[in-house]
């Protein structure tokens, strides 16, 4: 037994040295692999940074190119505009005549074009604060100096009878609208193709859950018809506002929606109190006239 153990103890230092040698080589390989991995990571990061820098440079070049193009187009448009506004000189040549009645025409110097006035600029120099259709010229009068709106329109070749039937149907339905109070078709003349409505309806200025501002709106609507033609008049307008209240009144249109009463002093805006009457009356008139004109032209 001693013979076996003694050789084993003698071999132990040699085996330990060999194991240490193998371990040292593996550590060196591991350290080398780690260094290579770190170098690869650094190379990858550098590549990413270079790629990102190239992308940013490309974007900057694209932005600069677009900016240069926009600036060039703006300069081109400005030059074109300046060229368009400059009047071309007109050369007036002396007439030289030739034989046999032929002659060179004389060029007439062109007058400089006046700058177009803004659509909302009024003749008195002020600027309209509301739609022009509500301002001066919107209210028309008849021979008796009473406010009266009229419509004259052709009817696409229809006969008087055809137009009469269309208008009678419309004016009958008009007396049954949601705001009707006591409207009715008062008179008709089938032979002369005349229809007259006595209208009595609400004209609503504003409405909400807690308030309602409106006036009773009375007027006459008269249609006079002939072949291929319709004449419609809206006249004898009366407003009955807030009946029974201290702020109420009952007045004809001449005392409510005329320029003097329903427009401000500069004539460029609606008056605070009576402006709403003028606005809603014109809107209602435009609605009726437009609907009837469209029907007879179908």
Secondary structure, 3 states (H helix, E strand, C coil): CHHHHHHHHHHHHHHHHHHHHHHHHHHHHHHHHHHHHHHHHHHHHHHHHHHHHHHHHHHHHHHHHHHHHHHHHHHHHHHHHHHHHCCCCCCCCCCCECCCCCECCCCCCCCCCCCCCCCCECCCCCECCCCHHHCCCCCCECCCCCEEEEEEEECCCCCHHHHHHHHHHHHHHHCCCCCECCCEEEEEECCCCEEEEEEEEEEEEEECCCCEEEEEEEEEEEEEEECCEEEEEEEEEEEEECCCCCCCEEEEHHHCCCHHHHECCCCCCECCCCHHHHHHHHHHHHHHHHHHHHHHCC
